[in-house]
Amino acid sequence: MEITKNTKVSEILSEYGDIADVMEVFGIKRVSGYTVRKFITRALTVERAGRIHRVPLDDFLSTLHSAVGQVPSPDGQG
């Protein structure tokens, strides 16, 4: 699964497990329980999560890619 700005956070959690530690680096705090987080993030995209928490999209994508061992696509879309 390629992570882009349009990828839903819930899809990342489903594919790669709980990456809350990575999210906390950017100030995205844990919510009580994985199932609650998954429900809340169902419609939340990477781009929107970054905006909500005032994290530059490129930095956020880069960290997510590193966390899951993914190399970004050459077109710069994440």
Secondary structure, 3 states (H helix, E strand, C coil): CCCCCCCEHHHHHHHHCCCHHHHHHCCCCCCCCHHHHHHHHHHCEHHHHHHHCCCCHHHHHHHHHHHHCCCCCCCCCC
